[in-house]
Amino acid sequence: MSVSTVAVDQQSVCAPLPVLGSDVTVPLVTGGEAAYAALDYAASAPALQRVWDDVAAYAPYYGSVHRGAGHLSQLSTELFENARKTVAGFLDCRGTDQVVFTRSTTDSLNLLARALPAGCQVFVFETEHHASLLPWQHAQVTFLDAPRTPQQAVRTLELALADRDPYGPALVCVTGASNVTGELWPVRELAAAAHAHGARIVLDAAQLAPHHPVSVRDLDVDWVAFSGHKLYAPFGAGVLAGRADWLREAEPYLAGGGASRRVARRADGGVDVQWHDSEARHEAGSPNVIGAYAIASACRALTEAGFDTLVAREQHLIRTVREGLAGIPEVRILSLFGADAPRVGVISFVVAGWNSSHFAAALSAEYGIGVRDGLFCAHPLLHTLLGSDPRTRGECGTADAAVRVSFGAGTPDEHVERFVTAVRELVAHGARWTYRTENGRCVPSV
């Protein structure tokens, strides 16, 4: 895109990016319908219209990848490998890095966990999403206490690394942006601390990549993991990108066709296998070519839209929500680093006198607003933020839990404005409908 084109299109670029579902209406229990306000981007962002169109254009030409000599197979293979190059460019990977397509962030981090060298020590903050907290259970794991400032996070890591075996391998796992508070973590500083103590670092960018540019080189991380379904790309694909050595030396994550270069029977009845050294080593089976292509399409769309513009617009939405909630005394926004910490469009809060499941159900049933409630697959972090053990179940769900509103490049101003108005009305006047518990969740009574 040329400079002149950017200048001409600046006003349109500032509008929300077109996403699927923007014209969906949902029924309200109080009567009538409302345009659905999708404010649960942190769980799954709606697909960009651009991504959907790209996939639809390719679908008639779908063929087996790395498996056939026919024209469609060759076309699909080329598209799949070009998607790998697009993702590498989007992440500003080093020339020797590998880009492995997986099912999700969770799958990516479990793959890396399987590739850890023997005796590897892993350091992870208790504030992580379960996807980056739990895969390391078979390693020597040190869980770090929740920091209350970015500077404390760096100091905590430095102290922990100073006590480790200086001769053994070590890995630090850290989020880029919290899926609970939206707060940005000091990734560059944590990477510097890790490398200063001979450790490597993997970045969970599931909540960062859809909102901010992620440069492997600039952040100086060894690996980065993210999911397509949070990056406006459907079809269940993810990425693990970074240094090749541990991946090449590890047994394949899955054993099967595509991961093997050569297989031969032995006289004793077993088999000898020569595995690939490339990304194929950990991509056994028929890969999700449509998922990979969708991720690449989303990477291109976000890059062309311009992250400076996307970030500026999202900050406007964040201010609208935070200032609106701040004016409601009964609402407490959850935060580790404080109100002034830089953040993405993810905000969690509790409402005095309300169960989170009840509040979220009322937002949906009475206002057509979709948010998240619960513990957000980050139980230890919620325990810290709420000051209680979030296990007690009461009427309409978990008694100690929170509500999360999240948004991004496809969110119109009207959705967040309607959300703030709805919160204000529910707090002031209560729900207009009655609700009951069904399978542990709060639902409208019929």
CORHURA-V348956 format. One record per pair of residues at least 4 apart in sequence whose ideal C-beta (glycine too) atoms are under 6 Angstrom apart, sorted by the first residue. I is the first residue (numbers start at 0). J is the second residue. D is the distance in Angstrom with one decimal. If there is no record, write none. Layout:
I;J;D, I;J;D
//
This chain:
0;4;5.1, 4;8;5.9, 8;12;5.4, 12;308;5.3, 13;312;5.9, 15;409;5.1, 15;410;5.9, 15;411;5.0, 16;47;5.9, 16;408;4.5, 16;409;5.2, 17;48;3.9, 18;45;4.1, 18;47;5.7, 18;409;3.4, 19;45;5.4, 19;46;4.7, 19;51;5.7, 20;45;5.0, 23;35;4.6, 24;32;4.4, 24;34;5.6, 25;35;4.7, 25;367;4.9, 26;32;5.6, 27;31;5.6, 27;33;5.7, 28;364;4.5, 28;432;4.9, 28;443;4.8, 29;365;5.7, 29;431;5.7, 33;367;3.2, 35;367;5.5, 36;368;4.5, 36;414;3.9, 36;417;5.8, 37;45;5.7, 37;369;5.4, 38;369;6.0, 38;370;5.2, 38;404;4.9, 38;406;5.5, 38;418;5.9, 39;369;5.2, 39;370;5.8, 39;371;5.1, 40;44;4.4, 40;405;4.4, 40;406;5.4, 40;407;4.6, 41;178;5.4, 41;345;4.8, 41;405;3.6, 42;371;5.8, 43;228;4.7, 44;229;5.5, 44;231;5.0, 44;407;5.7, 45;409;5.7, 46;50;5.3, 46;51;5.2, 46;231;5.8, 46;233;4.8, 47;231;4.2, 47;297;6.0, 47;300;5.4, 49;300;4.5, 50;232;5.3, 50;293;5.3, 50;296;4.5, 50;297;5.2, 53;296;4.2, 54;289;5.9, 54;293;5.6, 60;71;5.5, 60;74;5.4, 62;71;3.2, 62;72;4.2, 62;75;4.3, 63;67;4.8, 63;72;5.0, 64;75;5.1, 64;76;5.1, 64;79;5.0, 64;286;5.5, 64;288;5.0, 65;76;5.6, 67;72;3.1, 75;288;5.4, 78;292;5.7, 79;288;4.8, 79;291;5.6, 82;291;4.4, 82;292;5.2, 82;295;3.7, 83;98;4.7, 85;295;3.9, 85;298;5.4, 86;98;5.1, 86;238;5.7, 86;298;5.9, 87;92;4.2, 87;98;5.0, 89;298;3.8, 90;213;5.7, 90;215;5.2, 90;223;5.9, 90;240;5.4, 91;214;3.9, 91;215;5.6, 91;216;5.1, 92;96;4.0, 92;215;5.0, 92;240;5.6, 96;240;5.9, 96;241;5.5, 97;243;4.6, 97;246;6.0, 97;278;5.0, 98;240;4.5, 99;239;4.7, 99;278;4.8, 99;281;5.2, 100;236;5.8, 100;286;5.9, 100;291;4.8, 101;106;4.1, 101;107;4.6, 101;110;6.0, 101;237;4.4, 101;239;5.7, 102;106;4.0, 102;235;5.8, 102;237;5.7, 103;226;4.6, 103;237;4.1, 104;130;5.1, 104;205;4.3, 104;224;4.9, 104;225;5.8, 104;226;4.5, 104;237;5.5, 105;130;4.1, 106;237;5.7, 107;224;3.7, 107;237;5.1, 107;239;3.7, 108;130;5.9, 108;131;5.5, 108;134;4.8, 108;224;5.4, 109;134;4.5, 110;239;5.6, 110;252;4.6, 110;281;5.8, 111;201;6.0, 112;134;4.0, 112;135;5.5, 113;252;5.5, 114;245;4.8, 114;246;5.4, 114;249;3.5, 115;119;4.0, 115;138;5.6, 116;168;4.5, 118;167;4.9, 119;138;5.6, 119;168;4.4, 119;170;5.9, 120;139;4.7, 120;163;5.3, 120;169;4.5, 121;135;4.3, 121;138;4.7, 121;140;4.9, 121;170;5.1, 122;141;5.0, 122;159;5.5, 122;171;4.8, 123;127;5.7, 123;172;4.5, 124;143;4.6, 125;142;5.1, 125;145;5.7, 125;379;4.3, 126;145;4.8, 126;380;4.4, 127;131;4.4, 127;132;4.2, 127;174;5.7, 128;178;5.1, 128;376;5.5, 128;377;5.3, 129;133;5.1, 129;376;4.4, 131;172;5.1, 131;203;4.2, 135;140;4.8, 141;159;5.7, 143;155;5.3, 143;159;5.9, 145;383;4.6, 146;151;3.9, 146;152;3.9, 146;155;5.5, 147;151;5.7, 148;336;5.9, 149;185;4.2, 151;155;6.0, 153;185;6.0, 153;188;4.9, 153;192;5.6, 156;189;5.9, 156;192;5.2, 157;192;5.0, 160;196;3.7, 160;198;5.9, 163;169;5.7, 169;198;3.7, 170;199;5.2, 171;193;4.4, 171;198;5.5, 171;200;4.3, 172;201;5.2, 173;184;5.9, 173;189;5.4, 174;184;5.7, 174;203;4.6, 175;186;5.6, 175;202;5.5, 175;204;4.7, 175;207;3.1, 176;183;5.4, 176;206;4.2, 176;207;4.4, 176;343;4.7, 177;182;5.0, 178;206;5.0, 178;375;5.8, 179;347;5.1, 179;375;5.3, 179;377;5.2, 179;380;5.5, 180;333;5.8, 180;334;5.3, 180;335;5.8, 181;342;4.0, 181;343;4.8, 181;345;3.3, 181;346;5.9, 182;335;6.0, 182;336;5.0, 182;340;4.7, 182;342;4.9, 183;341;4.7, 185;189;5.7, 186;202;5.9, 186;218;5.1, 187;218;5.2, 190;200;4.9, 190;218;5.9, 190;219;4.6, 190;220;5.3, 193;198;4.2, 193;200;4.3, 199;221;4.2, 200;220;5.2, 200;221;5.5, 201;222;4.2, 202;220;4.5, 202;223;4.5, 203;224;5.8, 204;208;4.4, 204;213;5.2, 204;223;5.1, 204;225;4.4, 205;225;5.2, 205;226;5.3, 205;229;5.4, 207;211;5.5, 207;213;5.9, 208;213;5.1, 208;225;4.4, 208;230;5.8, 209;229;5.4, 209;230;4.9, 209;407;5.7, 210;343;4.0, 212;306;4.7, 214;218;5.9, 215;220;5.8, 215;223;5.9, 221;241;5.2, 221;242;5.1, 222;241;3.1, 223;240;5.4, 224;239;5.1, 225;238;5.6, 226;237;4.5, 227;232;3.8, 227;236;4.5, 227;290;5.9, 227;293;5.9, 227;294;4.3, 230;297;4.8, 231;297;4.8, 232;293;3.8, 232;294;4.8, 232;297;4.1, 234;289;5.1, 234;290;3.8, 234;293;5.1, 235;290;5.6, 236;287;4.9, 236;290;2.8, 236;291;5.5, 236;294;5.6, 243;247;5.4, 247;276;5.0, 251;258;4.4, 251;274;5.7, 251;280;5.4, 251;281;5.9, 252;281;4.4, 253;283;4.1, 255;283;3.7, 255;284;5.3, 257;279;5.6, 257;283;5.1, 258;274;5.9, 258;280;5.5, 258;283;3.8, 259;272;5.3, 259;274;5.8, 260;273;4.7, 260;275;5.2, 261;273;4.2, 262;270;5.7, 262;272;5.3, 263;271;5.0, 264;270;5.9, 265;269;4.7, 265;271;5.8, 274;280;5.3, 275;279;4.2, 275;280;4.5, 278;282;5.9, 282;286;5.4, 304;309;5.8, 306;310;5.7, 309;408;5.3, 313;344;5.1, 316;344;6.0, 316;406;5.7, 316;415;5.2, 317;321;5.9, 317;344;5.7, 318;322;5.7, 319;415;5.1, 320;346;5.7, 320;415;5.3, 323;419;3.3, 324;330;4.8, 324;332;5.9, 327;423;5.9, 327;426;5.6, 329;350;5.5, 329;351;4.3, 329;426;5.0, 330;348;5.3, 330;350;5.5, 331;349;5.3, 332;348;4.8, 333;347;4.6, 333;384;4.5, 336;340;3.6, 344;405;5.8, 344;406;4.5, 344;407;5.6, 345;405;4.5, 346;404;5.3, 347;401;4.6, 347;403;4.4, 348;402;5.8, 349;401;5.2, 350;358;5.6, 353;357;6.0, 353;358;4.5, 354;395;4.8, 354;396;6.0, 355;372;4.2, 355;400;4.4, 355;401;5.5, 355;402;4.9, 356;372;5.1, 356;395;4.6, 356;396;2.9, 356;440;5.8, 356;441;4.1, 357;395;4.3, 357;434;5.9, 357;441;4.7, 358;402;5.5, 359;370;5.3, 359;372;3.8, 359;402;5.5, 360;364;5.8, 360;434;5.6, 360;441;4.2, 361;365;5.3, 361;425;5.7, 361;430;4.4, 362;366;5.4, 362;368;4.4, 362;370;5.7, 362;421;5.7, 363;369;5.9, 364;443;4.6, 365;431;5.8, 366;421;4.3, 368;418;5.5, 368;421;5.9, 370;402;5.9, 370;404;5.0, 371;403;4.2, 372;402;5.0, 373;400;5.0, 374;378;5.1, 374;381;4.8, 374;389;5.4, 374;400;5.6, 375;403;6.0, 377;381;5.9, 381;385;5.6, 381;389;5.0, 382;388;5.8, 382;389;5.8, 385;399;5.3, 387;399;4.8, 389;399;4.3, 389;400;5.8, 391;398;4.4, 391;399;5.9, 392;397;5.6, 393;398;3.8, 394;436;6.0, 395;436;5.3, 395;441;3.3, 396;440;5.9, 396;441;5.7, 406;410;3.8, 410;414;5.4, 412;416;5.9, 413;417;6.0, 424;428;5.7, 432;443;5.4, 433;444;4.5, 434;441;5.0, 434;443;5.8, 435;444;4.9, 437;442;4.8
//
